[in-house]
Amino acid sequence: MREFTDRDVDVRIDLATLVDEVSRCLADLGRGAATQAPKQLLPLNSGGFFLSLAGVVPRLGLGVAKWASYVPGTAGKPGRSTSTVIGSDATTGTPLATVTGMRATQVRTAAAAVAVARAVRADRPPRRVALIGFGPTNRAVLDAVLAVAGTVTEVRVVVRTEHSAAAARQAAGARGLDVLSVGTDPAAVAGVDLAFSATGATGPVATLEDLAPDGVAVCLDGAGTWRRSPSTPVLDDHVTHGHVPAVPRLVAGVEPVPDGRVLLDLAGSAVTDVALVAQLLRQAVR
């Protein structure tokens, strides 16, 4: 059985290829050609939680199960997340790979965010992008956006600390992009084509109506981080028993693409973990 770590994810994963495969896996789920169990949360004694997620993509011959945890921070001590993914043969059930570390989750989350946004506005590639928060997840999102969208000319970042602002400037500057770091000013998303939020906030941090008239917001921290009018379409990937959610159906082309501004609420799909494990295994045998 292959064992992969954070370093393997960084070295072996090509983001553009992953975005494409994530799109195909979500489309499989949307058409009923892949299956996924509802996400399960179990409490930890520390006030955190365990999380389990599982899915099967027959086209790739793979199934995965993820076992993760989160422990909230305390005074002087940051929160801590863990993740282990097991990939198995979808016919025999034989375990084929383990992937440990948080980079896998960050990278596949970023790939999914970009894949879904691209499906919504396939005919209008983004030029102005906003990142609300610049922790590890949105840093991965920036990499994924730039890997597939050569039209991006401006990146705006909303952060709470100068340390995060400096990290954003460095990350985008290395790619020849200008970063408008505006602290907590909500005007950062004014007129942007595409915005991603990954903040951990428990309340609204931005307003959807500030985006361009056909702008897309992808929230990786819950729909409650966006102020929006009651008429704004909100599409999610939340799997329940007997229900295929709107996001994979949209990617599959069986759900209509809404006009105007759209909010995409992504909690994470196991089939995107299948996409990542499949790419790791392909790279390992080359």
C-alpha positions as CSV (number, residue, x, y, z in Angstrom):
1,M,0.0,0.0,0.0
2,R,1.3,3.5,-0.9
3,E,1.8,6.1,1.8
4,F,1.6,9.7,0.9
5,T,2.3,12.8,3.0
6,D,2.0,16.6,2.7
7,R,5.3,16.7,0.7
8,D,3.9,14.2,-1.8
9,V,0.8,16.3,-2.4
10,D,3.0,19.4,-3.0
11,V,5.4,17.5,-5.3
12,R,3.1,15.1,-7.2
13,I,-0.2,17.1,-7.7
14,D,-0.6,19.2,-10.8
15,L,-3.3,21.7,-9.9
16,A,-4.7,22.2,-13.4
17,T,-5.0,18.4,-13.8
18,L,-6.6,18.1,-10.4
19,V,-9.2,20.8,-11.1
20,D,-10.2,18.9,-14.3
21,E,-10.4,15.6,-12.4
22,V,-12.4,17.1,-9.6
23,S,-14.8,18.5,-12.2
24,R,-15.3,15.0,-13.6
25,C,-15.8,13.4,-10.2
26,L,-18.4,16.0,-9.2
27,A,-20.1,15.5,-12.5
28,D,-20.1,11.7,-11.8
29,L,-21.8,12.4,-8.5
30,G,-24.3,14.8,-10.1
31,R,-25.3,12.2,-12.7
32,G,-25.6,9.3,-10.2
33,A,-22.4,7.6,-11.5
34,A,-20.6,8.1,-8.2
35,T,-21.8,7.8,-4.6
36,Q,-21.1,9.6,-1.4
37,A,-22.1,9.1,2.2
38,P,-23.4,12.1,4.2
39,K,-20.7,13.7,6.3
40,Q,-20.6,12.6,10.0
41,L,-19.5,14.7,13.0
42,L,-18.7,13.1,16.3
43,P,-17.7,15.2,19.4
44,L,-14.3,15.3,20.9
45,N,-13.8,15.7,24.7
46,S,-11.8,18.9,24.1
47,G,-14.8,20.6,22.5
48,G,-13.7,19.8,19.0
49,F,-14.9,17.1,16.7
50,F,-14.1,14.1,14.6
51,L,-15.3,14.1,11.0
52,S,-15.8,11.2,8.6
53,L,-16.4,11.3,4.9
54,A,-16.6,8.5,2.3
55,G,-17.3,8.2,-1.5
56,V,-16.8,5.9,-4.5
57,V,-16.1,6.8,-8.1
58,P,-16.5,3.6,-10.2
59,R,-15.0,5.4,-13.3
60,L,-11.7,5.7,-11.5
61,G,-12.0,2.3,-9.7
62,L,-11.5,4.0,-6.3
63,G,-13.3,4.6,-3.1
64,V,-12.1,6.7,-0.2
65,A,-12.8,7.2,3.5
66,K,-11.5,10.3,5.3
67,W,-11.1,10.4,9.1
68,A,-10.3,13.9,10.3
69,S,-10.4,16.0,13.5
70,Y,-10.4,19.5,14.8
71,V,-9.5,20.8,18.3
72,P,-10.2,24.5,18.9
73,G,-7.4,26.7,20.1
74,T,-6.9,28.0,23.6
75,A,-5.1,31.0,25.1
76,G,-1.6,30.9,23.5
77,K,-2.3,27.7,21.6
78,P,-3.7,27.6,18.1
79,G,-6.3,25.1,17.0
80,R,-5.2,21.8,15.4
81,S,-6.6,19.8,12.5
82,T,-5.7,16.3,11.4
83,S,-6.7,14.3,8.3
84,T,-6.1,10.7,7.1
85,V,-7.5,9.5,3.8
86,I,-7.6,5.8,2.9
87,G,-8.0,4.9,-0.8
88,S,-9.2,1.4,-1.8
89,D,-10.0,-0.5,-5.0
90,A,-13.6,0.0,-5.7
91,T,-14.1,-3.6,-6.9
92,T,-12.1,-5.7,-4.5
93,G,-12.0,-3.3,-1.5
94,T,-8.2,-3.7,-1.3
95,P,-6.6,-0.7,0.4
96,L,-4.3,1.0,-2.0
97,A,-3.1,4.2,-0.4
98,T,-3.1,6.4,2.7
99,V,-2.7,10.2,2.6
100,T,-1.9,11.9,5.8
101,G,-1.7,15.6,6.6
102,M,-3.8,18.7,5.9
103,R,-2.3,19.6,2.5
104,A,-4.5,17.0,0.8
105,T,-7.6,18.7,2.2
106,Q,-6.4,22.2,1.4
107,V,-5.5,21.3,-2.2
108,R,-8.6,19.3,-3.0
109,T,-10.8,22.0,-1.4
110,A,-9.1,24.7,-3.5
111,A,-9.5,22.6,-6.7
112,A,-13.2,22.0,-6.0
113,A,-13.8,25.7,-5.3
114,V,-12.2,26.6,-8.7
115,A,-13.9,23.8,-10.6
116,V,-17.3,24.7,-9.4
117,A,-16.8,28.4,-10.0
118,R,-15.6,27.7,-13.5
119,A,-18.7,25.5,-14.2
120,V,-21.0,28.4,-13.2
121,R,-19.3,31.0,-15.4
122,A,-17.7,28.9,-18.1
123,D,-18.3,31.6,-20.7
124,R,-17.0,34.5,-18.6
125,P,-13.4,33.8,-17.2
126,P,-12.6,35.9,-14.2
127,R,-10.4,39.0,-14.3
128,R,-10.8,40.3,-10.8
129,V,-10.6,37.9,-7.9
130,A,-11.1,38.5,-4.2
131,L,-9.8,36.3,-1.4
132,I,-11.5,36.9,2.0
133,G,-9.0,35.4,4.5
134,F,-5.5,34.2,3.5
135,G,-4.9,31.2,5.6
136,P,-3.7,27.8,4.1
137,T,-7.0,27.1,2.3
138,N,-7.2,30.4,0.4
139,R,-3.5,30.3,-0.4
140,A,-4.2,27.0,-2.1
141,V,-7.2,28.6,-3.8
142,L,-5.0,31.3,-5.2
143,D,-2.6,28.7,-6.7
144,A,-5.5,26.8,-8.2
145,V,-7.1,29.9,-9.7
146,L,-3.9,31.0,-11.3
147,A,-3.3,27.4,-12.6
148,V,-6.4,27.4,-14.7
149,A,-7.5,31.0,-15.2
150,G,-4.9,32.9,-17.2
151,T,-7.3,35.9,-17.5
152,V,-6.8,37.0,-13.9
153,T,-5.2,40.5,-13.7
154,E,-6.1,41.6,-10.2
155,V,-6.2,39.9,-6.8
156,R,-7.8,41.5,-3.8
157,V,-7.4,40.2,-0.3
158,V,-9.3,40.9,2.9
159,V,-7.3,40.1,6.0
160,R,-7.3,41.0,9.6
161,T,-3.6,41.2,10.3
162,E,-0.6,42.8,8.6
163,H,1.2,39.4,8.8
164,S,-1.6,37.9,6.5
165,A,-1.4,40.9,4.2
166,A,2.3,40.5,3.8
167,A,1.9,36.8,3.0
168,A,-0.7,37.7,0.4
169,R,1.5,40.3,-1.3
170,Q,4.4,37.9,-1.4
171,A,2.3,35.0,-2.8
172,A,0.7,37.1,-5.6
173,G,3.8,39.2,-6.2
174,A,5.8,36.1,-7.0
175,R,3.3,35.6,-9.9
176,G,3.5,39.1,-11.2
177,L,0.1,40.1,-9.8
178,D,-0.8,43.2,-7.8
179,V,-2.5,42.6,-4.4
180,L,-4.9,45.2,-3.0
181,S,-4.8,44.4,0.7
182,V,-7.6,46.4,2.3
183,G,-7.7,45.0,5.8
184,T,-11.3,44.4,6.8
185,D,-12.8,46.9,4.4
186,P,-15.8,45.2,2.8
187,A,-15.3,47.3,-0.4
188,A,-12.6,44.8,-1.4
189,V,-15.2,42.7,-3.2
190,A,-16.7,45.7,-5.1
191,G,-17.1,44.7,-8.7
192,V,-15.1,41.5,-8.6
193,D,-16.0,38.6,-10.8
194,L,-15.1,35.8,-8.4
195,A,-14.7,35.8,-4.6
196,F,-13.6,33.0,-2.2
197,S,-14.2,33.2,1.6
198,A,-12.2,30.9,4.0
199,T,-12.1,32.7,7.3
200,G,-13.6,30.6,10.1
201,A,-15.9,33.6,10.9
202,T,-19.2,33.0,12.6
203,G,-21.0,36.0,11.0
204,P,-21.1,38.0,7.8
205,V,-17.8,39.3,6.5
206,A,-18.8,40.4,3.0
207,T,-21.9,41.4,0.9
208,L,-22.8,39.4,-2.2
209,E,-24.4,42.4,-3.9
210,D,-21.1,44.2,-4.0
211,L,-19.8,41.7,-6.6
212,A,-20.1,42.3,-10.3
213,P,-23.7,41.7,-11.6
214,D,-22.8,38.2,-12.7
215,G,-20.2,37.6,-9.9
216,V,-19.7,34.3,-8.1
217,A,-18.9,33.9,-4.4
218,V,-17.6,30.6,-3.2
219,C,-17.8,30.2,0.6
220,L,-15.6,27.5,2.2
221,D,-16.6,28.7,5.7
222,G,-20.4,28.5,5.6
223,A,-23.0,30.6,3.8
224,G,-23.5,32.7,6.9
225,T,-20.3,34.6,6.1
226,W,-22.1,36.4,3.2
227,R,-24.8,39.0,3.5
228,R,-27.2,38.5,0.6
229,S,-30.8,39.2,-0.5
230,P,-33.4,36.5,0.0
231,S,-33.7,36.1,-3.8
232,T,-30.0,35.3,-4.3
233,P,-29.4,31.7,-5.5
234,V,-27.5,29.6,-3.0
235,L,-26.2,26.2,-4.3
236,D,-24.5,23.7,-2.0
237,D,-22.8,20.4,-2.0
238,H,-24.3,19.1,1.2
239,V,-25.1,15.4,0.7
240,T,-28.0,13.8,2.6
241,H,-29.4,10.3,2.2
242,G,-31.3,9.9,-1.1
243,H,-30.4,13.4,-2.2
244,V,-27.9,14.7,-4.8
245,P,-27.1,18.3,-4.0
246,A,-27.2,21.2,-6.5
247,V,-23.5,21.8,-6.9
248,P,-22.6,18.4,-8.4
249,R,-25.8,18.5,-10.5
250,L,-24.8,21.9,-11.9
251,V,-21.3,20.6,-12.7
252,A,-22.9,17.6,-14.5
253,G,-25.1,19.9,-16.5
254,V,-28.4,18.6,-15.1
255,E,-29.0,21.7,-12.9
256,P,-29.5,25.0,-14.7
257,V,-26.9,27.7,-14.1
258,P,-28.6,30.7,-12.4
259,D,-28.4,34.1,-13.9
260,G,-26.9,37.0,-12.0
261,R,-24.9,36.7,-8.7
262,V,-24.6,33.2,-7.2
263,L,-23.4,32.0,-3.8
264,L,-21.8,28.5,-3.8
265,D,-21.6,26.9,-0.3
266,L,-19.0,24.1,-0.3
267,A,-18.6,21.9,2.7
268,G,-16.5,19.3,1.0
269,S,-17.2,16.3,-1.1
270,A,-15.6,12.9,-0.7
271,V,-15.4,12.4,-4.5
272,T,-12.9,15.2,-4.7
273,D,-10.7,13.2,-2.3
274,V,-11.0,10.4,-4.8
275,A,-9.8,12.7,-7.5
276,L,-6.7,13.6,-5.5
277,V,-5.9,10.0,-4.5
278,A,-6.3,8.9,-8.1
279,Q,-3.7,11.5,-9.2
280,L,-1.3,10.5,-6.5
281,L,-1.5,6.9,-7.4
282,R,-1.0,7.7,-11.1
283,Q,2.1,9.7,-10.4
284,A,3.5,7.1,-8.1
285,V,3.6,4.4,-10.9
286,R,5.3,6.7,-13.4
